[in-house]
């Protein structure tokens, strides 16, 4: 089941993989670092607009942030067969 916590964790994981700071992402989104921290903790309800903005800054498709776990596992399996 997809929850706000799952989306928040994906945002955080992708940010860390890309070695971006919270401050950098917040700056690009024109929000405070504190607000972005709350987003990553799942304490802020994301609008579709904000989700798309975050995806652009992270340089990933927005769909990657909201895929169901089954879709994520399936995509990983397909990558390993290529």
N, CA, C and O atoms as CSV, one atom per row, in Angstrom:
chain,resi,resn,atom,element,x,y,z
A,1,UNK,N,N,0.843,-1.190,0.000
A,1,UNK,CA,C,0.000,0.000,0.000
A,1,UNK,C,C,0.884,1.247,0.000
A,1,UNK,O,O,1.842,1.342,0.766
A,2,UNK,N,N,0.552,2.185,-0.855
A,2,UNK,CA,C,1.317,3.411,-0.964
A,2,UNK,C,C,0.823,4.417,0.060
A,2,UNK,O,O,-0.356,4.769,0.080
A,3,UNK,N,N,1.720,4.874,0.903
A,3,UNK,CA,C,1.367,5.866,1.916
A,3,UNK,C,C,2.245,7.097,1.751
A,3,UNK,O,O,3.224,7.090,1.005
A,4,UNK,N,N,1.874,8.149,2.461
A,4,UNK,CA,C,2.682,9.367,2.436
A,4,UNK,C,C,4.081,9.094,2.974
A,4,UNK,O,O,5.055,9.692,2.516
A,5,UNK,N,N,4.177,8.192,3.945
A,5,UNK,CA,C,5.475,7.842,4.518
A,5,UNK,C,C,6.368,7.165,3.477
A,5,UNK,O,O,7.575,7.403,3.443
A,6,UNK,N,N,5.777,6.325,2.631
A,6,UNK,CA,C,6.543,5.637,1.585
A,6,UNK,C,C,7.074,6.646,0.576
A,6,UNK,O,O,8.242,6.584,0.190
A,7,UNK,N,N,6.226,7.572,0.149
A,7,UNK,CA,C,6.645,8.605,-0.803
A,7,UNK,C,C,7.741,9.461,-0.182
A,7,UNK,O,O,8.731,9.772,-0.843
A,8,UNK,N,N,7.574,9.841,1.073
A,8,UNK,CA,C,8.572,10.645,1.770
A,8,UNK,C,C,9.906,9.912,1.841
A,8,UNK,O,O,10.959,10.514,1.633
A,9,UNK,N,N,9.867,8.617,2.134
A,9,UNK,CA,C,11.092,7.821,2.221
A,9,UNK,C,C,11.771,7.724,0.857
A,9,UNK,O,O,12.998,7.762,0.772
A,10,UNK,N,N,10.987,7.600,-0.201
A,10,UNK,CA,C,11.566,7.547,-1.552
A,10,UNK,C,C,12.256,8.853,-1.894
A,10,UNK,O,O,13.346,8.855,-2.465
A,11,UNK,N,N,11.622,9.961,-1.546
A,11,UNK,CA,C,12.222,11.277,-1.799
A,11,UNK,C,C,13.567,11.355,-1.075
A,11,UNK,O,O,14.570,11.761,-1.663
A,12,UNK,N,N,13.584,10.971,0.188
A,12,UNK,CA,C,14.815,11.019,0.977
A,12,UNK,C,C,15.884,10.103,0.390
A,12,UNK,O,O,17.040,10.505,0.258
A,13,UNK,N,N,15.509,8.880,0.039
A,13,UNK,CA,C,16.483,7.926,-0.501
A,13,UNK,C,C,17.088,8.403,-1.812
A,13,UNK,O,O,18.295,8.282,-2.022
A,14,UNK,N,N,16.266,8.940,-2.684
A,14,UNK,CA,C,16.774,9.444,-3.960
A,14,UNK,C,C,17.694,10.642,-3.721
A,14,UNK,O,O,18.745,10.765,-4.350
A,15,UNK,N,N,17.288,11.516,-2.810
A,15,UNK,CA,C,18.128,12.683,-2.489
A,15,UNK,C,C,19.498,12.233,-1.983
A,15,UNK,O,O,20.528,12.775,-2.386
A,16,UNK,N,N,19.498,11.243,-1.102
A,16,UNK,CA,C,20.761,10.756,-0.554
A,16,UNK,C,C,21.601,10.054,-1.622
A,16,UNK,O,O,22.823,10.205,-1.642
A,17,UNK,N,N,20.961,9.289,-2.509
A,17,UNK,CA,C,21.685,8.633,-3.599
A,17,UNK,C,C,22.390,9.649,-4.484
A,17,UNK,O,O,23.491,9.400,-4.977
A,18,UNK,N,N,21.753,10.790,-4.680
A,18,UNK,CA,C,22.322,11.830,-5.532
A,18,UNK,C,C,23.247,12.764,-4.759
A,18,UNK,O,O,23.837,13.683,-5.327
A,19,UNK,N,N,23.364,12.516,-3.459
A,19,UNK,CA,C,24.232,13.307,-2.583
A,19,UNK,C,C,23.834,14.789,-2.552
A,19,UNK,O,O,24.688,15.674,-2.501
A,20,UNK,N,N,22.520,15.037,-2.585
A,20,UNK,CA,C,22.000,16.395,-2.473
A,20,UNK,C,C,21.661,16.668,-1.011
A,20,UNK,O,O,21.168,15.784,-0.310
A,21,UNK,N,N,21.920,17.869,-0.559
A,21,UNK,CA,C,21.545,18.235,0.807
A,21,UNK,C,C,20.080,18.673,0.845
A,21,UNK,O,O,19.499,19.035,-0.178
A,22,UNK,N,N,19.508,18.632,2.026
A,22,UNK,CA,C,18.148,19.158,2.188
A,22,UNK,C,C,18.124,20.636,1.836
A,22,UNK,O,O,17.170,21.123,1.228
A,23,UNK,N,N,19.168,21.339,2.215
A,23,UNK,CA,C,19.236,22.773,1.936
A,23,UNK,C,C,19.195,23.038,0.433
A,23,UNK,O,O,18.503,23.951,-0.016
A,24,UNK,N,N,19.939,22.237,-0.354
A,24,UNK,CA,C,19.967,22.411,-1.801
A,24,UNK,C,C,18.585,22.202,-2.406
A,24,UNK,O,O,18.126,23.012,-3.212
A,25,UNK,N,N,17.926,21.120,-2.019
A,25,UNK,CA,C,16.594,20.832,-2.561
A,25,UNK,C,C,15.617,21.931,-2.161
A,25,UNK,O,O,14.827,22.404,-2.978
A,26,UNK,N,N,15.681,22.326,-0.903
A,26,UNK,CA,C,14.788,23.383,-0.417
A,26,UNK,C,C,15.013,24.681,-1.190
A,26,UNK,O,O,14.060,25.363,-1.566
A,27,UNK,N,N,16.274,25.011,-1.421
A,27,UNK,CA,C,16.608,26.211,-2.182
A,27,UNK,C,C,16.000,26.152,-3.581
A,27,UNK,O,O,15.409,27.125,-4.049
A,28,UNK,N,N,16.150,24.994,-4.253
A,28,UNK,CA,C,15.612,24.837,-5.603
A,28,UNK,C,C,14.081,24.919,-5.620
A,28,UNK,O,O,13.485,25.349,-6.608
A,29,UNK,N,N,13.453,24.503,-4.515
A,29,UNK,CA,C,11.991,24.537,-4.422
A,29,UNK,C,C,11.471,25.877,-3.881
A,29,UNK,O,O,10.265,26.123,-3.843
A,30,UNK,N,N,12.401,26.723,-3.470
A,30,UNK,CA,C,12.046,28.025,-2.885
A,30,UNK,C,C,11.236,27.860,-1.593
A,30,UNK,O,O,10.257,28.569,-1.358
A,31,UNK,N,N,11.671,26.908,-0.769
A,31,UNK,CA,C,11.073,26.695,0.541
A,31,UNK,C,C,12.199,26.617,1.568
A,31,UNK,O,O,13.371,26.557,1.196
A,32,UNK,N,N,11.861,26.618,2.835
A,32,UNK,CA,C,12.888,26.512,3.866
A,32,UNK,C,C,13.372,25.067,3.990
A,32,UNK,O,O,12.673,24.126,3.616
A,33,UNK,N,N,14.571,24.918,4.519
A,33,UNK,CA,C,15.112,23.588,4.764
A,33,UNK,C,C,14.237,22.851,5.761
A,33,UNK,O,O,14.044,21.641,5.646
A,34,UNK,N,N,13.709,23.571,6.736
A,34,UNK,CA,C,12.829,22.985,7.745
A,34,UNK,C,C,11.562,22.413,7.099
A,34,UNK,O,O,11.117,21.324,7.461
A,35,UNK,N,N,10.994,23.133,6.161
A,35,UNK,CA,C,9.805,22.650,5.462
A,35,UNK,C,C,10.129,21.403,4.659
A,35,UNK,O,O,9.347,20.453,4.647
A,36,UNK,N,N,11.280,21.396,3.985
A,36,UNK,CA,C,11.647,20.213,3.220
A,36,UNK,C,C,11.890,19.020,4.134
A,36,UNK,O,O,11.550,17.889,3.789
A,37,UNK,N,N,12.469,19.270,5.283
A,37,UNK,CA,C,12.673,18.200,6.261
A,37,UNK,C,C,11.336,17.582,6.656
A,37,UNK,O,O,11.222,16.362,6.771
A,38,UNK,N,N,10.337,18.412,6.859
A,38,UNK,CA,C,8.999,17.918,7.206
A,38,UNK,C,C,8.406,17.092,6.061
A,38,UNK,O,O,7.692,16.118,6.303
A,39,UNK,N,N,8.696,17.473,4.831
A,39,UNK,CA,C,8.239,16.698,3.668
A,39,UNK,C,C,8.867,15.308,3.714
A,39,UNK,O,O,8.179,14.302,3.541
A,40,UNK,N,N,10.179,15.260,3.950
A,40,UNK,CA,C,10.881,13.972,4.004
A,40,UNK,C,C,10.433,13.100,5.170
A,40,UNK,O,O,10.520,11.875,5.099
A,41,UNK,N,N,9.965,13.712,6.219
A,41,UNK,CA,C,9.470,12.955,7.364
A,41,UNK,C,C,8.017,12.522,7.182
A,41,UNK,O,O,7.488,11.748,7.980
A,42,UNK,N,N,7.382,13.021,6.137
A,42,UNK,CA,C,5.985,12.683,5.881
A,42,UNK,C,C,5.012,13.486,6.718
A,42,UNK,O,O,3.852,13.104,6.870
A,43,UNK,N,N,5.482,14.599,7.261
A,43,UNK,CA,C,4.633,15.446,8.116
A,43,UNK,C,C,3.868,16.508,7.341
A,43,UNK,O,O,3.084,17.260,7.920
A,44,UNK,N,N,4.094,16.573,6.034
A,44,UNK,CA,C,3.432,17.561,5.183
A,44,UNK,C,C,2.736,16.810,4.057
A,44,UNK,O,O,3.341,15.954,3.412
A,45,UNK,N,N,1.483,17.123,3.824
A,45,UNK,CA,C,0.768,16.527,2.697
A,45,UNK,C,C,1.255,17.203,1.416
A,45,UNK,O,O,1.225,18.427,1.286
A,46,UNK,N,N,1.701,16.379,0.484
A,46,UNK,CA,C,2.212,16.908,-0.771
A,46,UNK,C,C,1.091,17.117,-1.772
A,46,UNK,O,O,0.202,16.278,-1.919
A,47,UNK,N,N,1.147,18.239,-2.450
A,47,UNK,CA,C,0.249,18.448,-3.581
A,47,UNK,C,C,0.901,17.808,-4.801
A,47,UNK,O,O,2.101,17.533,-4.799
A,48,UNK,N,N,0.123,17.577,-5.820
A,48,UNK,CA,C,0.668,17.029,-7.058
A,48,UNK,C,C,1.713,17.980,-7.632
A,48,UNK,O,O,2.756,17.545,-8.121
A,49,UNK,N,N,1.431,19.269,-7.569
A,49,UNK,CA,C,2.369,20.271,-8.084
A,49,UNK,C,C,3.707,20.168,-7.364
A,49,UNK,O,O,4.756,20.172,-8.007
A,50,UNK,N,N,3.682,20.075,-6.043
A,50,UNK,CA,C,4.921,20.002,-5.259
A,50,UNK,C,C,5.658,18.687,-5.544
A,50,UNK,O,O,6.885,18.670,-5.631
A,51,UNK,N,N,4.926,17.609,-5.685
A,51,UNK,CA,C,5.534,16.315,-5.990
A,51,UNK,C,C,6.279,16.380,-7.323
A,51,UNK,O,O,7.395,15.875,-7.439
A,52,UNK,N,N,5.669,16.993,-8.312
A,52,UNK,CA,C,6.296,17.145,-9.621
A,52,UNK,C,C,7.534,18.037,-9.529
A,52,UNK,O,O,8.552,17.753,-10.160
A,53,UNK,N,N,7.450,19.106,-8.750
A,53,UNK,CA,C,8.599,19.997,-8.565
A,53,UNK,C,C,9.768,19.247,-7.917
A,53,UNK,O,O,10.917,19.403,-8.330
A,54,UNK,N,N,9.469,18.441,-6.907
A,54,UNK,CA,C,10.510,17.667,-6.231
A,54,UNK,C,C,11.139,16.676,-7.202
A,54,UNK,O,O,12.360,16.523,-7.229
A,55,UNK,N,N,10.320,16.010,-7.990
A,55,UNK,CA,C,10.829,15.054,-8.972
A,55,UNK,C,C,11.759,15.739,-9.971
A,55,UNK,O,O,12.791,15.179,-10.341
A,56,UNK,N,N,11.405,16.936,-10.404
A,56,UNK,CA,C,12.257,17.665,-11.349
A,56,UNK,C,C,13.609,17.989,-10.729
A,56,UNK,O,O,14.648,17.826,-11.370
A,57,UNK,N,N,13.595,18.445,-9.494
A,57,UNK,CA,C,14.854,18.780,-8.823
A,57,UNK,C,C,15.703,17.519,-8.624
A,57,UNK,O,O,16.926,17.561,-8.762
A,58,UNK,N,N,15.054,16.411,-8.303
A,58,UNK,CA,C,15.768,15.151,-8.105
A,58,UNK,C,C,16.129,14.463,-9.425
A,58,UNK,O,O,16.845,13.461,-9.439
A,59,UNK,N,N,15.627,15.013,-10.526
A,59,UNK,CA,C,15.896,14.506,-11.869
A,59,UNK,C,C,15.417,13.063,-12.041
A,59,UNK,O,O,16.127,12.215,-12.581
A,60,UNK,N,N,14.185,12.809,-11.564
A,60,UNK,CA,C,13.543,11.502,-11.731
A,60,UNK,C,C,12.106,11.733,-12.186
A,60,UNK,O,O,11.546,12.798,-11.924
A,61,UNK,N,N,11.501,10.766,-12.857
A,61,UNK,CA,C,10.085,10.901,-13.203
A,61,UNK,C,C,9.243,10.912,-11.920
A,61,UNK,O,O,9.531,10.167,-10.983
A,62,UNK,N,N,8.228,11.736,-11.880
A,62,UNK,CA,C,7.352,11.799,-10.699
A,62,UNK,C,C,6.743,10.436,-10.407
A,62,UNK,O,O,6.473,10.103,-9.253
A,63,UNK,N,N,6.528,9.656,-11.446
A,63,UNK,CA,C,5.942,8.324,-11.255
A,63,UNK,C,C,6.831,7.435,-10.385
A,63,UNK,O,O,6.329,6.543,-9.702
A,64,UNK,N,N,8.141,7.668,-10.403
A,64,UNK,CA,C,9.046,6.881,-9.559
A,64,UNK,C,C,8.786,7.110,-8.073
A,64,UNK,O,O,9.075,6.244,-7.248
A,65,UNK,N,N,8.245,8.262,-7.738
A,65,UNK,CA,C,7.986,8.582,-6.331
A,65,UNK,C,C,6.690,7.973,-5.824
A,65,UNK,O,O,6.499,7.833,-4.616
A,66,UNK,N,N,5.791,7.606,-6.744
A,66,UNK,CA,C,4.465,7.135,-6.318
A,66,UNK,C,C,4.115,5.732,-6.804
A,66,UNK,O,O,2.964,5.312,-6.692
A,67,UNK,N,N,5.086,5.007,-7.339
A,67,UNK,CA,C,4.825,3.635,-7.781
A,67,UNK,C,C,4.498,2.752,-6.588
A,67,UNK,O,O,5.036,2.934,-5.496
A,68,UNK,N,N,3.612,1.797,-6.813
A,68,UNK,CA,C,3.338,0.793,-5.789
A,68,UNK,C,C,4.557,-0.106,-5.667
A,68,UNK,O,O,5.321,-0.242,-6.623
A,69,UNK,N,N,4.747,-0.711,-4.526
A,69,UNK,CA,C,5.931,-1.538,-4.270
A,69,UNK,C,C,6.074,-2.664,-5.288
A,69,UNK,O,O,7.191,-2.987,-5.691
A,70,UNK,N,N,4.962,-3.269,-5.711
A,70,UNK,CA,C,5.020,-4.342,-6.709
A,70,UNK,C,C,5.624,-3.845,-8.018
A,70,UNK,O,O,6.393,-4.557,-8.664
A,71,UNK,N,N,5.272,-2.612,-8.409
A,71,UNK,CA,C,5.804,-2.042,-9.634
A,71,UNK,C,C,7.300,-1.772,-9.498
A,71,UNK,O,O,8.056,-1.963,-10.451
A,72,UNK,N,N,7.722,-1.335,-8.335
A,72,UNK,CA,C,9.134,-1.055,-8.101
A,72,UNK,C,C,9.934,-2.348,-8.192
A,72,UNK,O,O,10.978,-2.381,-8.843
A,73,UNK,N,N,9.460,-3.416,-7.548
A,73,UNK,CA,C,10.154,-4.699,-7.593
A,73,UNK,C,C,10.212,-5.234,-9.018
A,73,UNK,O,O,11.240,-5.765,-9.440
A,74,UNK,N,N,9.123,-5.100,-9.757
A,74,UNK,CA,C,9.070,-5.572,-11.134
A,74,UNK,C,C,10.085,-4.823,-12.000
A,74,UNK,O,O,10.767,-5.430,-12.825
A,75,UNK,N,N,10.182,-3.528,-11.815
A,75,UNK,CA,C,11.129,-2.708,-12.579
A,75,UNK,C,C,12.565,-3.115,-12.263
A,75,UNK,O,O,13.406,-3.159,-13.161
A,76,UNK,N,N,12.854,-3.414,-10.999
A,76,UNK,CA,C,14.204,-3.835,-10.625
A,76,UNK,C,C,14.549,-5.174,-11.254
A,76,UNK,O,O,15.683,-5.383,-11.684
A,77,UNK,N,N,13.582,-6.084,-11.313
A,77,UNK,CA,C,13.822,-7.374,-11.935
A,77,UNK,C,C,14.094,-7.212,-13.422
A,77,UNK,O,O,14.986,-7.865,-13.965
A,78,UNK,N,N,13.338,-6.354,-14.079
A,78,UNK,CA,C,13.528,-6.146,-15.512
A,78,UNK,C,C,14.906,-5.550,-15.790
A,78,UNK,O,O,15.548,-5.916,-16.774
A,79,UNK,N,N,15.369,-4.635,-14.932
A,79,UNK,CA,C,16.686,-4.035,-15.110
A,79,UNK,C,C,17.777,-5.091,-14.995
A,79,UNK,O,O,18.767,-5.045,-15.726
A,80,UNK,N,N,17.604,-6.034,-14.088
A,80,UNK,CA,C,18.638,-7.040,-13.881
A,80,UNK,C,C,18.734,-8.024,-15.039
A,80,UNK,O,O,19.770,-8.665,-15.217
A,81,UNK,N,N,17.672,-8.154,-15.829
A,81,UNK,CA,C,17.690,-9.057,-16.982
A,81,UNK,C,C,18.236,-8.381,-18.236
A,81,UNK,O,O,18.538,-9.064,-19.215
A,82,UNK,N,N,18.367,-7.073,-18.230
A,82,UNK,CA,C,18.851,-6.362,-19.421
A,82,UNK,C,C,20.357,-6.463,-19.560
A,82,UNK,O,O,20.927,-5.922,-20.507
